[in-house]
Amino acid sequence: MSLVAGFLGSMTGLGGGIVIVPFLTLAFGVDIHYAMGASLVSVLATSSGSAAAHAKSGFANFRIGLFLEIAATAGALAGTLITAMISPGLVAGIFGLVLLHSAYMSSMRPPAGDENAVPNRISSFLRLNGEYHSDRGAQRYTARSISFGFAVMAIAGVLSGLLGIGSGALKVVGMDRIMKIPFKVSTATSNFMIGITAAAGAGVYLHKGYIDPGLSMPVMLGVLAGSLVGARFLTKVKTSGARLIFAIAIGLIGFEMIYKGMAGKF
């Protein structure tokens, strides 16, 4: 299951942690806090394994990722600090509804011309643009709606800290649909970003004693192997196919988050 989680996490930018948490809690009866700790460690493994492969393929935009991680990391730290004040079940339910809407949006093709937008002042000043190679040759792109996208990354960080996940789904949707960054670039950049966000949350979980090496190590090894395979597969699959896999994955996760939130399993 860790291999499968790593493969899906690298392919979709979700990080794999969202699969690990329910698997450990439901199949093995692991305490939710220790499952979240192992999840954050596995997200670090996914990010490390896939980011290196995506860097070689040219899809990951590290400049955009580092800029957006300012908001995501701050949100993750805030999320871990307020876990005792807000019901994680309520947050999980809201997050599930967001994911269902995101799944619907991701399944629809973007309007023509979105990937070749004219740079705005903020993106030009920060050089939030790039280029990737496809079957049609070199494709240039630039980020848009910078302020809105920055706010979405902060929310994704808070959810990561509250639920012990990488929040890759929200990051991919934020970059793809709001900032108009090509889907494969969004996925690859999200894989790089979730590692930094997870590291912020993992430090707090480690301090609280919720990271068990005996549990986290085998999960991390499986996820790392799966993420390397997934990163190679992403470069070969068509964008429409990657979108469909992403939409199905976050749709199922959305239903699961709502169910677990209502059942009080967070």
C-alpha positions in Angstrom: 0.0 0.0 0.0 2.9 2.3 0.6 4.2 1.6 -2.9 0.7 2.4 -4.3 0.5 5.6 -2.2 3.9 6.8 -3.4 3.0 6.1 -7.0 -0.3 7.9 -6.8 1.2 10.7 -4.8 3.9 11.4 -7.3 1.6 11.1 -10.3 -1.1 13.5 -8.9 0.9 15.7 -6.6 -1.1 14.6 -3.6 1.9 13.3 -1.6 0.5 9.8 -0.7 -0.1 10.7 2.9 -3.8 11.0 2.4 -3.8 7.3 1.5 -1.4 6.2 4.3 -3.5 7.7 7.1 -6.8 5.8 6.5 -4.8 2.6 5.6 -2.9 2.6 8.9 -5.9 3.5 11.0 -8.5 1.3 9.4 -6.4 -1.8 8.3 -3.9 -1.9 11.2 -5.7 0.0 13.9 -2.9 2.5 14.4 -3.6 5.5 16.6 -4.6 8.5 14.4 -1.8 10.7 15.7 0.9 8.1 15.0 -0.6 7.5 11.6 -0.4 11.2 10.9 3.2 11.3 12.0 4.1 8.4 9.6 2.1 10.2 6.9 4.1 13.4 7.2 7.3 11.3 7.0 6.0 9.5 3.9 5.2 12.9 2.3 8.8 13.9 2.9 9.9 10.7 1.1 7.5 11.3 -1.8 8.7 14.9 -2.2 12.4 13.9 -2.1 12.0 11.0 -4.5 9.8 12.6 -7.1 11.3 16.2 -7.0 14.6 14.9 -8.2 13.0 13.1 -11.1 10.8 16.0 -11.9 13.8 18.3 -11.9 15.4 16.2 -14.6 12.3 16.2 -16.7 12.0 20.0 -16.4 8.4 20.1 -15.2 9.0 21.3 -11.6 9.3 25.1 -11.2 11.3 25.5 -8.1 11.0 29.3 -8.1 7.2 29.2 -8.0 7.3 26.5 -5.5 9.6 28.3 -3.1 7.6 31.5 -3.4 4.3 29.8 -2.6 5.9 27.7 0.2 6.3 31.0 2.2 2.5 30.9 2.7 2.1 27.1 2.9 4.8 26.7 5.6 3.4 29.6 7.7 0.0 28.0 7.4 1.3 24.5 8.4 2.9 25.9 11.6 -0.3 27.7 12.5 -2.3 24.5 11.8 -0.2 22.4 14.1 -0.5 25.0 16.9 -4.3 25.2 16.7 -5.1 21.5 16.5 -6.3 21.5 20.1 -8.7 24.4 19.5 -10.5 23.3 16.4 -12.2 20.0 15.8 -10.3 18.1 13.1 -13.5 16.3 12.1 -15.1 19.6 11.2 -12.1 20.7 9.2 -12.0 17.2 7.5 -15.7 17.6 6.4 -15.1 21.1 4.9 -11.9 19.9 3.2 -13.9 16.9 1.8 -16.4 19.3 0.2 -13.6 21.4 -1.3 -12.0 18.3 -2.7 -15.3 17.2 -4.4 -15.6 20.6 -6.0 -12.0 20.4 -7.0 -12.5 17.0 -8.6 -15.3 18.4 -10.7 -13.2 21.4 -11.8 -10.2 19.2 -12.5 -12.1 16.9 -14.7 -13.0 19.7 -17.1 -10.6 20.9 -19.7 -9.2 24.4 -19.2 -10.2 27.1 -21.6 -7.9 27.4 -24.6 -5.0 29.9 -24.2 -4.8 29.6 -20.4 -1.3 28.1 -20.5 0.1 30.9 -22.7 -1.2 34.0 -20.8 0.6 37.4 -20.9 2.7 37.9 -17.7 1.3 40.4 -15.2 3.4 42.9 -13.2 3.8 40.7 -10.1 4.7 37.5 -12.0 7.1 39.4 -14.2 8.8 41.1 -11.2 9.2 37.8 -9.4 9.9 35.9 -12.6 7.2 33.3 -11.9 7.3 31.9 -15.4 8.9 28.9 -17.1 9.0 26.5 -20.0 8.4 22.8 -20.4 8.6 20.4 -23.3 5.6 18.5 -24.7 4.6 16.7 -27.9 4.0 20.2 -29.4 7.5 21.3 -28.5 8.6 24.0 -26.0 5.6 25.5 -24.1 6.0 28.7 -22.2 3.7 29.7 -19.3 3.4 32.3 -16.6 1.6 32.4 -13.2 -1.5 34.6 -12.8 -3.7 35.6 -9.8 -0.7 35.6 -7.5 -2.4 37.0 -4.4 -5.3 34.6 -4.6 -3.0 31.7 -5.2 -0.8 32.7 -2.3 -3.9 32.8 0.0 -4.9 29.3 -1.2 -1.4 28.0 -0.3 -1.8 29.4 3.2 -5.1 27.5 3.6 -3.5 24.3 2.3 -0.7 24.7 4.9 -3.2 25.1 7.7 -5.0 21.9 6.6 -1.7 20.1 6.4 -0.9 21.0 10.0 -4.5 20.1 11.2 -4.9 16.8 9.5 -1.3 15.5 9.1 -1.4 15.5 5.3 0.5 17.2 2.5 -2.5 19.1 1.1 -1.2 18.5 -2.3 -4.7 18.4 -3.8 -5.4 22.0 -2.9 -2.0 23.1 -4.0 -2.4 21.4 -7.4 -5.9 23.0 -7.9 -4.6 26.4 -6.7 -1.8 26.4 -9.3 -3.7 24.7 -12.1 -7.1 26.4 -11.9 -6.3 29.7 -10.1 -2.8 30.6 -11.2 -3.2 29.0 -14.7 0.0 27.0 -14.5 0.0 23.9 -16.7 -1.3 20.7 -15.0 1.9 18.7 -15.2 3.9 21.6 -14.0 1.5 22.1 -11.1 1.7 18.4 -10.2 5.5 18.3 -10.3 5.8 21.6 -8.4 3.3 20.4 -5.8 5.5 17.3 -5.2 8.4 19.6 -4.4 6.3 21.9 -2.2 4.6 19.3 0.0 7.9 18.1 1.4 8.7 21.6 2.8 5.2 21.9 4.2 5.3 18.4 5.7 8.7 19.1 7.3 7.2 22.1 9.2 4.4 19.9 10.6 6.6 16.8 11.1 8.9 18.8 13.5 5.9 19.5 15.7 4.7 15.9 15.6 8.2 14.7 16.4 8.3 17.1 19.4 5.0 15.6 20.7 6.3 12.1 20.3 3.9 11.0 17.5 6.6 9.8 15.1 7.4 6.1 15.7 10.5 5.0 13.7 9.4 1.4 13.6 6.2 2.4 11.9 7.5 5.3 9.8 10.5 3.6 8.3 8.8 0.8 6.3 6.1 3.2 5.2 8.7 5.7 4.0 10.7 3.1 2.1 7.6 1.9 0.2 6.4 5.5 -0.6 9.9 6.5 -1.8 10.0 3.6 -4.2 6.5 4.3 -5.5 7.2 8.0 -6.0 10.2 7.3 -8.2 8.1 5.2 -10.5 5.2 7.7 -10.5 7.5 10.6 -11.4 8.8 8.7 -14.5 5.2 7.7 -15.5 4.0 11.3 -15.3 6.3 12.4 -18.1 4.8 9.8 -20.5 1.1 10.0 -19.7 -1.1 12.5 -21.5 -2.3 15.6 -19.6 -5.9 14.5 -20.0 -5.1 11.1 -18.5 -3.3 12.7 -15.6 -6.2 15.1 -15.0 -8.6 12.1 -14.9 -6.5 10.2 -12.4 -6.2 13.3 -10.3 -10.0 14.0 -10.4 -10.8 10.4 -9.4 -8.3 10.3 -6.6 -9.3 13.5 -4.9 -13.0 12.7 -5.5 -12.6 9.4 -3.6 -10.5 11.2 -0.9 -13.2 13.9 -0.6 -15.9 11.3 0.2 -13.6 9.6 2.6 -12.8 12.8 4.4 -16.5 13.7 4.8 -17.3 10.2 6.1 -14.4 10.2 8.6 -15.2 13.7 9.7 -18.9 12.8 10.4 -17.9 9.5 12.1 -15.4 11.4 14.4 -12.4 9.3 13.2 -10.1 12.3 13.0 
